[in-house]
Amino acid sequence: MNSVASRDGTKIAYDKMGVGPALILVAGAFSYRKFPGQVQLANLLSEHFTVYNYDRRGRGDSEDTQPYAIEREIEDLQAMIDEAGGSANVWGLSSGAVLALQAAAKGLNITKLALHEPPFVVEVADRTAPANFVMHVKELISADRRAETIKYFMTKGMGAPSFVISMMRIMPGVWSKLMAVAHTLPYDAALLEGFMEGNKLPDKLWSTVSMPTLVIEGTESPASLRHGAKALANVLPNAQLLSKKGLGHTKKLASKMIAPELTAFFQGNH
């Protein structure tokens, strides 16, 4: 394990592997650098890149300086880019894609950007999050009701059926990992605030994200994720949409499907 200090002094833990152009992986909700799918993806990509697989603040071995702000997470990614030599390719998954997108809009030196199913809900006919979603997630964690937070985030935010959470609770290895990072769910919710209510994405919001960008969606994914991916690809100035079966992220991170697509894009063959 390696670590780097973010701008506010927070220790950010990461693993580094491989040789080649720098590629930073930004995990989504519930995930961290030791998540099996994340490890497998990092290993596959390390055949072509120097991969930096880091724990977002509050997860794994990274510290969690309070109070939280999205700007601090952007600074964490900046610290990782600095550690990688000052510029890097970046892949972000789900809320991690939203973080990577906001970081790119702030001017971080990202060479190429891959955004994997950011959970934007852009059509009112799709399943939308409750109006008080972000606030309720914060309130549950403030009351240290982690199990209830996981259920609420998954069912009301991600649209998972309730029986899925019941199944996870009887799988000790899975449930303990979810409980260990549940306190960071308000961070993911904050990143999604304003983007889960069925509104169109503003045309000019990310006009400065001009680096080559790949927006990824799986054809098996829920309609809301697919609609959000397509809408994002349309508003970014230099983006292309990759739509293919097996690239969805809601069931598991299908690393063997994703890695070749990312390799082709970051190597300039897409």
Secondary structure, 3 states (H helix, E strand, C coil): CEEEECCCCCEEEEEEECCCCEEEEECCCCCCCCCHHHHHHHHHHCCCCEEEEECCCCCCCCCCCCCCCHHHHHHHHHHHHHHCCCCEEEEEECHHHHHHHHHHHCCCCEEEEEEECCCCCCCCCCCCCCCCHHHHHHHHHHCCCHHHHHHHHHHHHCCCCHHHHHHHHCCHHHHHHHHHHHHHHHHHHHHHCCCCCCCCCCCCCCCCCCCCEEEEEECCCCHHHHHHHHHHHHHCCCEEEEEECCCCCCCCCCHHHHHHHHHHHHCCCC
